[in-house]
Amino acid sequence: MTRRVRVPVVTALLLAGSVVAAAPASAVIGGSTSTYGPWAVRMLIDGKPACTGTAITRRWILTASHCFYEQALPIRDKRISFRVGALDMRKGVTVRPAGKRVGSAHADMMLIKVAPMNVPTARLATTHVRRGQLVRQYGWGATCAAEDENACQSPVLKQSTLRVVRPDDPRCKGYTAPGGPDFCMEKVAGIPAGGDSGGPVMSIGPRGTETLLGVFDGSDRERTAEAGEIVQQLAWIRSVVRG
């Protein structure tokens, strides 16, 4: 039976302090390892892998709001860090919050200010996603469909290819609705899972021309995923990072 669950921050990992094992080479659940993704950011809590994010300026990371809560309580900044600048998170540079985070009132998105990052940043989409459009999701999350996703978090960036479908597609029930902040995607090659939350959903094109279309925030780990649409939150994003 298909399990429809919103992919949370890796809560069990944070509570139990589990050791993350090396991931199989396939990456994602049926996807592939990435050879590109300079704007992708790995979020850690208490030094342990939690979510994924995107560098949208040298000082701001965009990720999912639910990554900043543990049993409904906010996670303090001093427990949070990010690894940036490398596809292998173990080789990345650590940056920390700089005292400001702002959540969207309409979508599962969080902007968090950090110390300056020396990484290429993602350009933001200014048009809506299209039905049938192929997109690519990036993250360091689970590579297995087992209940304990902590045991298969990837140390290297991975990717899945998805196709945008109608928000009222029966497969998207409980995920998206017409006029809502999220768009729905079906699996083409791989499906994002726990630990990929907050990760970038990008357009597909030559390196350096991609745009950030969405922020991944949930999947059934089998066929269907959802993401908050950037263009719907563009005014909010711009107001925060320019403020």
Helices and strands as residue ranges (DSSP letters): H 11-16, E 32-33, E 40-45, E 48-55, E 60-63, G 65-68, E 69-70, E 73-74, G 77-79, E 80-84, G 89-91, E 93-95, E 97-103, E 110-114, E 123-124, E 134-139, G 149-152, E 158-165, G 170-172, E 182-189, E 200-203, E 211-219, E 224-229, G 231-233, H 234-242
